Amino acid sequence: VNINLILIIVVISFSLSSIVNAQDDNPNFDRVPIEWLENINYSDSEEDVVTDNDGYDNYNLGADFAEPHISQNPNNPLQYFGAYNINNAWRTTDGHNWISSTPNFGVSADGDPCTAYDGAGNLYYETMFGGITGCKVMRSTNNGATWSASVTAISGNDKNWMATDQTTGPYANYIYTTMTLGNFARSTNFGVSWTTTE
């Protein structure tokens, strides 16, 4: 066996391994972090699978109408909040048991719900209102058990969206909303008031 051939194969193998490992930590690729995949505990035991009496592993959150939006608390991965188009909402604090949690916006909710948690764990819930002339937003500090009064965040027409800054940087916990016609608004005080921005 030629020693040079073996050396070339070793060098190529090392180079390919380095390229693959570098791609695992590449922020330009959207993928499950390699650390999560390496630490996942797989099991074939039926006792480890959570199912209902019929063997299904999904959760029934009722018969609510369409267009759901769900968010996860970045500070507690067991806390979720989901809202449906008719303002029926559900929350969980353990990831398994869901509680109906439909807040009162003080106006008729016209749909397209958006939910988001900020970096401090505050939950925000947005819905269109007024025959689709704008959006109301409210905040919960306890994962949707109770809510602040709703405030008008933005004007526009069908379709809206909302996001929060979950970093610890200079814009930490800012909330942003947008609506068709190119309207954009921001709250810097946990959703108490909103400023239209350009």
N, C-alpha and C positions, 0 to 999 in steps of 0.2 A: 504494500500500500504506500502510495506516495505521501510523504509527510506534508508536502505543500498543499495537496488536495484537502487533507484533514484540517490544516490550518485555515484554509479559505472557507471551509464549511463552518468551522467554529466562529470565525469573524462575521460571516453573513448571518448566522443564527443569533449572535450577540447583537448585531445591528438591528435586525428585525424585531427582536425582543425589546430593545430600547425604543424603537419607533412606536410599537404597540403600547408600551407603558406610558410614553409621553402623551399619546392620544387619550388615555384614560383620564388624564387631568387637564384636558384642553377645554377652556371655557367657551370655545367656539362651537362645541358639539353639545347638543342637548341629550343627555343620557343619565341613567341612574348612576350615582356615584359608586365607583369601584369598591370603596370601603363598605358600602351598604351590601353590595352583592357578596363580598367576601365574608360578611358576618351574619348573613341570613341563615336561620336555622330551618332547614327543610325537614319535613317529617311525613312519613307515609301512614302514620297512625290515624285511624278514623277518630280517635278521641281528641285529636288536636284541631279538628275542623269544626267550626261553628256553623251549624245548619238548623233549619226549622224542622218540624215534625215530618215533612215530606222530603227532606234531604236537600233542600235548596239552601245555598249559602248567601243569598242576597237578603236585603232588609226591606220589608214592606213599610213605606212611609205614608201609607194611605192611598187614596184615590184622588189626589189633588191634580189640578189641571195644568199640565204642560209648562214648558220653559223654565225648569228649575235652575237655580244657581246655588252652589255650595262652596263654603270656604272652611279652611282649617286654621285654628289658632296656632301661630308660630311658636308660642310659649308653652303650649300644652297640646301635643299631637292627638290627644283623645277628644278634644273639644272641636265640634263641627257645628255649623249652622247652615241650614238650607232653606230657601224660599221658593215658592211657586208663583206662577203668573197671577193667580187670584188672591195673593197675599196670605196664603196658608204657608206656615213656616214650621220647621222642626229643628230641634237642637239636641245635642248629646254631650254628656260630660265624661262618658266612658267608651265611646266609639261603638257601642252595641245597643244600648237602650235609648230610644228616641222619644222626646217629649214634644207635644204640640206647643208651639210658642208663637202665636200670631199677634203681633203688636197692632196698636191702633194709631194710624197716621193722622187721624183727625180729619181726613178727607177721604174720598173714594180713591182707592188704589187702582191705577189703570194698568199695572203690569210691568213686564220686563224688569224683574227684581235683580238687583246686584247686591252682593254681600262682600265684605272684606274685613280682615283684622289688621290693626296697625301693629307696630313693633312692641307696643306696650300691652297688647292683648285686648284692646278695646275692639268691639265688634260694631260695624256700621252696616246699615240696611237701607237701600235706596229703592224707590219705586216711582214710576211716572204717575202724574195726577192731573186733574183739571181738564179732562178730555184730551190728554197728552199735550200739555202746554209747558210742562216742566217736570222737575223731580223734587221729591221730598226725601230727606235723609234723617235717620235717627241713630242714636248710639246706645250701646249697652256695655256696661263694665263688668257684667257677670254672665257672659255667654248667652245672652238673650232671655234671661229670666225676667228682667225688668228693662225698661227703655226710657230714654230721655224724650222730651217732646220733639216732634218732627219739625224741621226747618226747611224752607225752600232753598235748594242749593243751586239750581240752574234752570234756565228756560230753554225751550226748543221744542222739537217734535220727535216722533218715533225714530230713533233708537238712542239709548243712553248707555253709559258704562262708568264704572267707578274703580279706583285703585288706591292703595295706601303705600306710603314709604315705610318699609320695615327695617331700614338701616338704622345705625346709630350716628349717622352723619348730620350735617347742618339742616337737613330737611326731614329729620326723623319725625314720624307720626303725622306728616302732612297727608291730607286726603285730597284726591283729585277726582273730578267728574267731568264727563263730556257728553254732549248731546248733538244730534243731527242739526245741521246748519253750521257746524264748526264752532259751537259754543264750548267754552272750557272754563271751569271754576276750580278754586282751591280753598281749602280750609287749613289754617295753621293753628287752630285752637280746638282740636278734637271735635270738629263738626258743629260748634256753637254758632259760627257765622261763616259765610262764604263770600269770596271775592271773585268776580268775573275777570279773567285774565285774557291776554291776547296771545 
